[in-house]
Every structure is written in structure tokens, then in C-alpha cells.
Amino acid sequence: MLPTSYIASLTYEEQCLLLGKKLDEIICFINNLLEQKIDDYIEAKFNDIMLASMYDADTETLILYLNKEA
């Protein structure tokens, strides 16, 4: 971290470079850690979801819906 007095004296280009570096860190976090956490959550909760299906012969479509049982 830079002291605030130094940050105020940075040029526009230097500020853009620092902002770009921080943005790269956020993208890396989303691509690696957050994506893995979401995948783990979905795998853990997938068995709790019951999907039912129904075929509509008139329109030749398959309809999926959640079967919520208490």
C-alpha cells in the first residue's frame, strides 16, 4: 500500500497502472477462488434439487420444473 500523500502526487498514467494492477488481482480472484467456491457449492446442493419433467406432445417440447416437497 502506498501512503495517501504519495498517491495524491501520482500522475494520471501511474494511477491508471495501479488501477489496472488491482483489476488484474480481482479478475484472478474471480477466475480461481470464487469459481471454485461456486462449483463446490453447486456440487454440494445439487442432490437437494429435484427436477421433474413432462413431455407435451402437442408442441413436442420437454418441460422441466422443480418438484418442491416439504
PDB file as gemmi writes it, atoms N, CA and C in Angstrom:
CRYST1    1.000    1.000    1.000  90.00  90.00  90.00 P 1                      
ATOM      1  N   MET A   1       0.843  -1.183   0.000  1.00  0.00           N  
ATOM      2  CA  MET A   1       0.000   0.000   0.000  1.00  0.00           C  
ATOM      3  C   MET A   1       0.885   1.241   0.000  1.00  0.00           C  
ATOM      4  N   LEU A   2       0.419   2.221  -0.715  1.00  0.00           N  
ATOM      5  CA  LEU A   2       1.146   3.485  -0.795  1.00  0.00           C  
ATOM      6  C   LEU A   2       0.539   4.484   0.183  1.00  0.00           C  
ATOM      7  N   PRO A   3       1.379   5.331   0.762  1.00  0.00           N  
ATOM      8  CA  PRO A   3       0.834   6.394   1.626  1.00  0.00           C  
ATOM      9  C   PRO A   3      -0.072   7.316   0.819  1.00  0.00           C  
ATOM     10  N   THR A   4      -1.080   7.864   1.448  1.00  0.00           N  
ATOM     11  CA  THR A   4      -2.039   8.706   0.729  1.00  0.00           C  
ATOM     12  C   THR A   4      -1.382   9.959   0.166  1.00  0.00           C  
ATOM     13  N   SER A   5      -0.380  10.498   0.842  1.00  0.00           N  
ATOM     14  CA  SER A   5       0.286  11.691   0.314  1.00  0.00           C  
ATOM     15  C   SER A   5       1.016  11.372  -0.984  1.00  0.00           C  
ATOM     16  N   TYR A   6       1.532  10.149  -1.114  1.00  0.00           N  
ATOM     17  CA  TYR A   6       2.208   9.748  -2.343  1.00  0.00           C  
ATOM     18  C   TYR A   6       1.200   9.477  -3.450  1.00  0.00           C  
ATOM     19  N   ILE A   7       0.075   8.866  -3.107  1.00  0.00           N  
ATOM     20  CA  ILE A   7      -0.958   8.572  -4.106  1.00  0.00           C  
ATOM     21  C   ILE A   7      -1.483   9.860  -4.731  1.00  0.00           C  
ATOM     22  N   ALA A   8      -1.602  10.921  -3.937  1.00  0.00           N  
ATOM     23  CA  ALA A   8      -2.109  12.188  -4.444  1.00  0.00           C  
ATOM     24  C   ALA A   8      -1.143  12.803  -5.451  1.00  0.00           C  
ATOM     25  N   SER A   9       0.142  12.478  -5.359  1.00  0.00           N  
ATOM     26  CA  SER A   9       1.119  13.084  -6.260  1.00  0.00           C  
ATOM     27  C   SER A   9       1.411  12.212  -7.489  1.00  0.00           C  
ATOM     28  N   LEU A  10       0.727  11.077  -7.635  1.00  0.00           N  
ATOM     29  CA  LEU A  10       0.943  10.221  -8.794  1.00  0.00           C  
ATOM     30  C   LEU A  10       0.363  10.868 -10.044  1.00  0.00           C  
ATOM     31  N   THR A  11       0.991  10.594 -11.176  1.00  0.00           N  
ATOM     32  CA  THR A  11       0.453  11.094 -12.438  1.00  0.00           C  
ATOM     33  C   THR A  11      -0.768  10.259 -12.816  1.00  0.00           C  
ATOM     34  N   TYR A  12      -1.487  10.747 -13.793  1.00  0.00           N  
ATOM     35  CA  TYR A  12      -2.669  10.036 -14.270  1.00  0.00           C  
ATOM     36  C   TYR A  12      -2.282   8.649 -14.783  1.00  0.00           C  
ATOM     37  N   GLU A  13      -1.167   8.577 -15.507  1.00  0.00           N  
ATOM     38  CA  GLU A  13      -0.726   7.293 -16.053  1.00  0.00           C  
ATOM     39  C   GLU A  13      -0.369   6.314 -14.939  1.00  0.00           C  
ATOM     40  N   GLU A  14       0.302   6.786 -13.908  1.00  0.00           N  
ATOM     41  CA  GLU A  14       0.663   5.922 -12.783  1.00  0.00           C  
ATOM     42  C   GLU A  14      -0.579   5.429 -12.048  1.00  0.00           C  
ATOM     43  N   GLN A  15      -1.571   6.308 -11.901  1.00  0.00           N  
ATOM     44  CA  GLN A  15      -2.817   5.909 -11.257  1.00  0.00           C  
ATOM     45  C   GLN A  15      -3.539   4.858 -12.090  1.00  0.00           C  
ATOM     46  N   CYS A  16      -3.529   5.004 -13.411  1.00  0.00           N  
ATOM     47  CA  CYS A  16      -4.159   4.011 -14.288  1.00  0.00           C  
ATOM     48  C   CYS A  16      -3.437   2.671 -14.186  1.00  0.00           C  
ATOM     49  N   LEU A  17      -2.126   2.689 -14.089  1.00  0.00           N  
ATOM     50  CA  LEU A  17      -1.364   1.454 -13.951  1.00  0.00           C  
ATOM     51  C   LEU A  17      -1.688   0.753 -12.639  1.00  0.00           C  
ATOM     52  N   LEU A  18      -1.773   1.514 -11.537  1.00  0.00           N  
ATOM     53  CA  LEU A  18      -2.134   0.921 -10.249  1.00  0.00           C  
ATOM     54  C   LEU A  18      -3.547   0.352 -10.278  1.00  0.00           C  
ATOM     55  N   LEU A  19      -4.451   1.073 -10.910  1.00  0.00           N  
ATOM     56  CA  LEU A  19      -5.827   0.603 -11.021  1.00  0.00           C  
ATOM     57  C   LEU A  19      -5.891  -0.666 -11.865  1.00  0.00           C  
ATOM     58  N   GLY A  20      -5.124  -0.714 -12.943  1.00  0.00           N  
ATOM     59  CA  GLY A  20      -5.085  -1.902 -13.784  1.00  0.00           C  
ATOM     60  C   GLY A  20      -4.525  -3.106 -13.045  1.00  0.00           C  
ATOM     61  N   LYS A  21      -3.498  -2.873 -12.220  1.00  0.00           N  
ATOM     62  CA  LYS A  21      -2.915  -3.957 -11.441  1.00  0.00           C  
ATOM     63  C   LYS A  21      -3.931  -4.516 -10.445  1.00  0.00           C  
ATOM     64  N   LYS A  22      -4.662  -3.643  -9.782  1.00  0.00           N  
ATOM     65  CA  LYS A  22      -5.678  -4.078  -8.823  1.00  0.00           C  
ATOM     66  C   LYS A  22      -6.810  -4.813  -9.541  1.00  0.00           C  
ATOM     67  N   LEU A  23      -7.172  -4.348 -10.723  1.00  0.00           N  
ATOM     68  CA  LEU A  23      -8.208  -5.009 -11.505  1.00  0.00           C  
ATOM     69  C   LEU A  23      -7.761  -6.412 -11.911  1.00  0.00           C  
ATOM     70  N   ASP A  24      -6.501  -6.577 -12.262  1.00  0.00           N  
ATOM     71  CA  ASP A  24      -5.965  -7.907 -12.581  1.00  0.00           C  
ATOM     72  C   ASP A  24      -6.053  -8.835 -11.371  1.00  0.00           C  
ATOM     73  N   GLU A  25      -5.799  -8.309 -10.171  1.00  0.00           N  
ATOM     74  CA  GLU A  25      -5.915  -9.114  -8.957  1.00  0.00           C  
ATOM     75  C   GLU A  25      -7.354  -9.572  -8.733  1.00  0.00           C  
ATOM     76  N   ILE A  26      -8.301  -8.683  -8.985  1.00  0.00           N  
ATOM     77  CA  ILE A  26      -9.720  -9.025  -8.806  1.00  0.00           C  
ATOM     78  C   ILE A  26     -10.136 -10.088  -9.822  1.00  0.00           C  
ATOM     79  N   ILE A  27      -9.698  -9.943 -11.064  1.00  0.00           N  
ATOM     80  CA  ILE A  27     -10.026 -10.923 -12.096  1.00  0.00           C  
ATOM     81  C   ILE A  27      -9.433 -12.281 -11.746  1.00  0.00           C  
ATOM     82  N   CYS A  28      -8.211 -12.290 -11.255  1.00  0.00           N  
ATOM     83  CA  CYS A  28      -7.562 -13.540 -10.852  1.00  0.00           C  
ATOM     84  C   CYS A  28      -8.351 -14.198  -9.719  1.00  0.00           C  
ATOM     85  N   PHE A  29      -8.803 -13.408  -8.746  1.00  0.00           N  
ATOM     86  CA  PHE A  29      -9.604 -13.927  -7.639  1.00  0.00           C  
ATOM     87  C   PHE A  29     -10.888 -14.561  -8.151  1.00  0.00           C  
ATOM     88  N   ILE A  30     -11.575 -13.868  -9.052  1.00  0.00           N  
ATOM     89  CA  ILE A  30     -12.836 -14.383  -9.583  1.00  0.00           C  
ATOM     90  C   ILE A  30     -12.606 -15.658 -10.371  1.00  0.00           C  
ATOM     91  N   ASN A  31     -11.582 -15.674 -11.207  1.00  0.00           N  
ATOM     92  CA  ASN A  31     -11.327 -16.842 -12.055  1.00  0.00           C  
ATOM     93  C   ASN A  31     -10.884 -18.057 -11.258  1.00  0.00           C  
ATOM     94  N   ASN A  32     -10.159 -17.870 -10.188  1.00  0.00           N  
ATOM     95  CA  ASN A  32      -9.594 -19.006  -9.457  1.00  0.00           C  
ATOM     96  C   ASN A  32     -10.407 -19.368  -8.218  1.00  0.00           C  
ATOM     97  N   LEU A  33     -10.452 -18.483  -7.264  1.00  0.00           N  
ATOM     98  CA  LEU A  33     -11.058 -18.814  -5.978  1.00  0.00           C  
ATOM     99  C   LEU A  33     -12.577 -18.821  -6.012  1.00  0.00           C  
ATOM    100  N   LEU A  34     -13.162 -17.759  -6.517  1.00  0.00           N  
ATOM    101  CA  LEU A  34     -14.619 -17.640  -6.492  1.00  0.00           C  
ATOM    102  C   LEU A  34     -15.277 -18.713  -7.350  1.00  0.00           C  
ATOM    103  N   GLU A  35     -14.722 -18.973  -8.520  1.00  0.00           N  
ATOM    104  CA  GLU A  35     -15.279 -20.001  -9.388  1.00  0.00           C  
ATOM    105  C   GLU A  35     -15.245 -21.370  -8.720  1.00  0.00           C  
ATOM    106  N   GLN A  36     -14.161 -21.678  -8.027  1.00  0.00           N  
ATOM    107  CA  GLN A  36     -14.053 -22.963  -7.332  1.00  0.00           C  
ATOM    108  C   GLN A  36     -15.063 -23.046  -6.184  1.00  0.00           C  
ATOM    109  N   LYS A  37     -15.239 -21.956  -5.448  1.00  0.00           N  
ATOM    110  CA  LYS A  37     -16.212 -21.946  -4.350  1.00  0.00           C  
ATOM    111  C   LYS A  37     -17.628 -22.146  -4.869  1.00  0.00           C  
ATOM    112  N   ILE A  38     -17.960 -21.520  -5.995  1.00  0.00           N  
ATOM    113  CA  ILE A  38     -19.296 -21.681  -6.577  1.00  0.00           C  
ATOM    114  C   ILE A  38     -19.490 -23.111  -7.050  1.00  0.00           C  
ATOM    115  N   ASP A  39     -18.479 -23.678  -7.703  1.00  0.00           N  
ATOM    116  CA  ASP A  39     -18.566 -25.072  -8.150  1.00  0.00           C  
ATOM    117  C   ASP A  39     -18.765 -26.022  -6.967  1.00  0.00           C  
ATOM    118  N   ASP A  40     -18.034 -25.793  -5.881  1.00  0.00           N  
ATOM    119  CA  ASP A  40     -18.182 -26.635  -4.693  1.00  0.00           C  
ATOM    120  C   ASP A  40     -19.589 -26.527  -4.114  1.00  0.00           C  
ATOM    121  N   TYR A  41     -20.120 -25.308  -4.073  1.00  0.00           N  
ATOM    122  CA  TYR A  41     -21.470 -25.100  -3.537  1.00  0.00           C  
ATOM    123  C   TYR A  41     -22.518 -25.808  -4.398  1.00  0.00           C  
ATOM    124  N   ILE A  42     -22.387 -25.688  -5.713  1.00  0.00           N  
ATOM    125  CA  ILE A  42     -23.349 -26.327  -6.607  1.00  0.00           C  
ATOM    126  C   ILE A  42     -23.295 -27.840  -6.457  1.00  0.00           C  
ATOM    127  N   GLU A  43     -22.101 -28.399  -6.375  1.00  0.00           N  
ATOM    128  CA  GLU A  43     -21.982 -29.844  -6.202  1.00  0.00           C  
ATOM    129  C   GLU A  43     -22.589 -30.304  -4.879  1.00  0.00           C  
ATOM    130  N   ALA A  44     -22.420 -29.500  -3.823  1.00  0.00           N  
ATOM    131  CA  ALA A  44     -22.960 -29.869  -2.520  1.00  0.00           C  
ATOM    132  C   ALA A  44     -24.485 -29.796  -2.505  1.00  0.00           C  
ATOM    133  N   LYS A  45     -25.066 -28.846  -3.222  1.00  0.00           N  
ATOM    134  CA  LYS A  45     -26.512 -28.632  -3.192  1.00  0.00           C  
ATOM    135  C   LYS A  45     -27.255 -29.306  -4.336  1.00  0.00           C  
ATOM    136  N   PHE A  46     -26.537 -29.900  -5.289  1.00  0.00           N  
ATOM    137  CA  PHE A  46     -27.188 -30.456  -6.481  1.00  0.00           C  
ATOM    138  C   PHE A  46     -28.175 -31.555  -6.126  1.00  0.00           C  
ATOM    139  N   ASN A  47     -27.851 -32.397  -5.163  1.00  0.00           N  
ATOM    140  CA  ASN A  47     -28.741 -33.503  -4.809  1.00  0.00           C  
ATOM    141  C   ASN A  47     -30.012 -33.034  -4.103  1.00  0.00           C  
ATOM    142  N   ASP A  48     -30.019 -31.807  -3.597  1.00  0.00           N  
ATOM    143  CA  ASP A  48     -31.212 -31.271  -2.947  1.00  0.00           C  
ATOM    144  C   ASP A  48     -32.265 -30.816  -3.959  1.00  0.00           C  
ATOM    145  N   ILE A  49     -31.865 -30.668  -5.198  1.00  0.00           N  
ATOM    146  CA  ILE A  49     -32.783 -30.175  -6.230  1.00  0.00           C  
ATOM    147  C   ILE A  49     -33.418 -31.370  -6.940  1.00  0.00           C  
ATOM    148  N   MET A  50     -34.731 -31.400  -6.951  1.00  0.00           N  
ATOM    149  CA  MET A  50     -35.452 -32.467  -7.642  1.00  0.00           C  
ATOM    150  C   MET A  50     -36.119 -31.855  -8.872  1.00  0.00           C  
ATOM    151  N   LEU A  51     -35.665 -32.265 -10.046  1.00  0.00           N  
ATOM    152  CA  LEU A  51     -36.272 -31.789 -11.278  1.00  0.00           C  
ATOM    153  C   LEU A  51     -37.236 -32.858 -11.798  1.00  0.00           C  
ATOM    154  N   ALA A  52     -38.393 -32.410 -12.161  1.00  0.00           N  
ATOM    155  CA  ALA A  52     -39.368 -33.301 -12.775  1.00  0.00           C  
ATOM    156  C   ALA A  52     -39.517 -32.859 -14.224  1.00  0.00           C  
ATOM    157  N   SER A  53     -39.930 -33.774 -15.058  1.00  0.00           N  
ATOM    158  CA  SER A  53     -40.098 -33.428 -16.465  1.00  0.00           C  
ATOM    159  C   SER A  53     -41.458 -33.904 -16.960  1.00  0.00           C  
ATOM    160  N   MET A  54     -41.915 -33.233 -18.000  1.00  0.00           N  
ATOM    161  CA  MET A  54     -43.191 -33.576 -18.590  1.00  0.00           C  
ATOM    162  C   MET A  54     -43.067 -33.326 -20.089  1.00  0.00           C  
ATOM    163  N   TYR A  55     -43.544 -34.260 -20.873  1.00  0.00           N  
ATOM    164  CA  TYR A  55     -43.493 -34.110 -22.330  1.00  0.00           C  
ATOM    165  C   TYR A  55     -44.840 -33.632 -22.840  1.00  0.00           C  
ATOM    166  N   ASP A  56     -44.819 -32.553 -23.606  1.00  0.00           N  
ATOM    167  CA  ASP A  56     -46.032 -32.020 -24.208  1.00  0.00           C  
ATOM    168  C   ASP A  56     -46.053 -32.455 -25.670  1.00  0.00           C  
ATOM    169  N   ALA A  57     -46.918 -33.406 -25.990  1.00  0.00           N  
ATOM    170  CA  ALA A  57     -46.957 -33.970 -27.340  1.00  0.00           C  
ATOM    171  C   ALA A  57     -47.456 -32.974 -28.378  1.00  0.00           C  
ATOM    172  N   ASP A  58     -48.336 -32.062 -27.966  1.00  0.00           N  
ATOM    173  CA  ASP A  58     -48.880 -31.095 -28.920  1.00  0.00           C  
ATOM    174  C   ASP A  58     -47.788 -30.199 -29.494  1.00  0.00           C  
ATOM    175  N   THR A  59     -46.896 -29.731 -28.634  1.00  0.00           N  
ATOM    176  CA  THR A  59     -45.825 -28.832 -29.083  1.00  0.00           C  
ATOM    177  C   THR A  59     -44.487 -29.540 -29.218  1.00  0.00           C  
ATOM    178  N   GLU A  60     -44.458 -30.829 -28.885  1.00  0.00           N  
ATOM    179  CA  GLU A  60     -43.245 -31.636 -28.935  1.00  0.00           C  
ATOM    180  C   GLU A  60     -42.105 -30.989 -28.129  1.00  0.00           C  
ATOM    181  N   THR A  61     -42.415 -30.614 -26.896  1.00  0.00           N  
ATOM    182  CA  THR A  61     -41.410 -29.996 -26.023  1.00  0.00           C  
ATOM    183  C   THR A  61     -41.310 -30.767 -24.719  1.00  0.00           C  
ATOM    184  N   LEU A  62     -40.151 -30.687 -24.127  1.00  0.00           N  
ATOM    185  CA  LEU A  62     -39.907 -31.267 -22.816  1.00  0.00           C  
ATOM    186  C   LEU A  62     -39.908 -30.128 -21.803  1.00  0.00           C  
ATOM    187  N   ILE A  63     -40.755 -30.220 -20.801  1.00  0.00           N  
ATOM    188  CA  ILE A  63     -40.899 -29.171 -19.799  1.00  0.00           C  
ATOM    189  C   ILE A  63     -40.265 -29.657 -18.502  1.00  0.00           C  
ATOM    190  N   LEU A  64     -39.322 -28.876 -17.982  1.00  0.00           N  
ATOM    191  CA  LEU A  64     -38.664 -29.189 -16.711  1.00  0.00           C  
ATOM    192  C   LEU A  64     -39.196 -28.245 -15.637  1.00  0.00           C  
ATOM    193  N   TYR A  65     -39.436 -28.778 -14.448  1.00  0.00           N  
ATOM    194  CA  TYR A  65     -39.897 -27.948 -13.347  1.00  0.00           C  
ATOM    195  C   TYR A  65     -39.384 -28.520 -12.045  1.00  0.00           C  
ATOM    196  N   LEU A  66     -39.311 -27.645 -11.042  1.00  0.00           N  
ATOM    197  CA  LEU A  66     -38.852 -28.080  -9.711  1.00  0.00           C  
ATOM    198  C   LEU A  66     -39.983 -28.730  -8.968  1.00  0.00           C  
ATOM    199  N   ASN A  67     -39.675 -29.825  -8.341  1.00  0.00           N  
ATOM    200  CA  ASN A  67     -40.645 -30.539  -7.520  1.00  0.00           C  
ATOM    201  C   ASN A  67     -40.310 -30.223  -6.063  1.00  0.00           C  
ATOM    202  N   LYS A  68     -41.021 -29.245  -5.503  1.00  0.00           N  
ATOM    203  CA  LYS A  68     -40.732 -28.817  -4.142  1.00  0.00           C  
ATOM    204  C   LYS A  68     -41.557 -29.612  -3.164  1.00  0.00           C  
ATOM    205  N   GLU A  69     -40.867 -30.450  -2.392  1.00  0.00           N  
ATOM    206  CA  GLU A  69     -41.537 -31.244  -1.371  1.00  0.00           C  
ATOM    207  C   GLU A  69     -41.040 -30.802  -0.004  1.00  0.00           C  
ATOM    208  N   ALA A  70     -41.949 -30.593   0.910  1.00  0.00           N  
ATOM    209  CA  ALA A  70     -41.566 -30.111   2.241  1.00  0.00           C  
ATOM    210  C   ALA A  70     -41.120 -31.242   3.115  1.00  0.00           C  
TER     211      ALA A  70                                                      
END                                                                             
